[in-house]
Amino acid sequence: MGFSRRGLLKGVLAAGSAGAAGFPQIWIKDASVAYAATGDIKVGVLFSLTGTTAIIEESLNKATIMAIEEINAAGGVNGRKITPIIEDPASDPATFAEKARKLVVGDKCVSVFGSYTSASRKAVLPVFERQNNLYWYPTLYEGRECSKNVIYTGAVPNQQQDEFIPYLIKNFGKKFFLIGSNYIYPKEENNYCKKLLEKYGGEVVNEEYVPLGHSEFSSVINKIRNSQPNVIFSTVVGDSVVALHRQYRAAGFDPEKMPMASLTTSENEIAAMGGDAAAGHFTSAPYFMVHKSPENERFVAAYKKRWGQDKVTHFVSEACYFQAYLFKQAVEKLGDKDLTPNAIRDATMGQEMMAPQGRVRIEPENLHTWLWPKIARAKSDGQFEILVEAKEWLKPVPYAAYPGQVCTAKGLQS
Ligand code: ACM
């Protein structure tokens, strides 16, 4: 249910109420969706500023806030400013759900930008689906989700692994040691990895999972020593990425012969662990800070100016940045129409823009994003060298590990 802004304005003036910014405000009392029809556009910003994934989520908060500040400084959206309401869910899925509910039901945000781990996305999903609100999720993830209430702007497995796995087999060998944090994302991502290994003649010599926040890798390192793999395929997340790299290096393993190949290690974790611990290891992602494009030059310069010359950008913060602009484009397209999460979702379908990584597009069928896969190797200065770049943007296939299942605009087809 929704109302046009013009229609509401009349009602507001009749009610004689006035909002904090001098704009009249009204709430639709008996509707399941009740959004301020005039005045600022409220959005939630839900990234952990404390806890084990704050190491990365804090930078996601910064990239989101910077994009919103830029949009507001350039006049806002259709003359309205975006007001971010920031919450700290403290790296805890239950707190994510509680804060999401507060943002959607209490604050009446029309969209929420948030979260890094799939565990936290799964925790907030029922809130967005029940309240028919819209969650903008910037993180690479396992796919296998088909919700009308989430815009997915991070990579899915086909966009990170399709080129990466054959590249690793060709350059280092077929024996893979899979190491991940113990929750849904690494297990599902590894599920797709195993399918590709089978296709290209690779094999899994071990598969290990460690608790979130784990920092003692000696037993994993012993298992690596004993199984003699060619590649360590890592989907470890958060603080553990730092511990794993440092202990791997301290164990004397040589990345030239046996590299870690990660889908989750970005410039941000490297800044925390130090370039020496990361040097020689590989990451596959759609964006690296060294990518050359005018859009990226602007993004990196603005980020450093806003948050500090020592700060880095990376593949999840880039998605935070461009998804805020896609939100703006969708709201702009709606013009004077209802500003409900449903309307914003529909206006987001098919939106395109030049992001720092290249042109991106929201696939209308499944609300995931067309992206530009890249393979890069970390250097001791904390940056990556990009070795392989897709010549064309790559379609998101959120159910790539599940042939026969397809996410469509009508829902999951199987
Ligand atoms: C993740 O949990 N999607 C990194």
Residues whose N, C-alpha, C, O or C-beta is under 5 A from the ligand:
A	BS01	ACM	Y116 T117 S118 A119 T139 L140 Y141 Y185
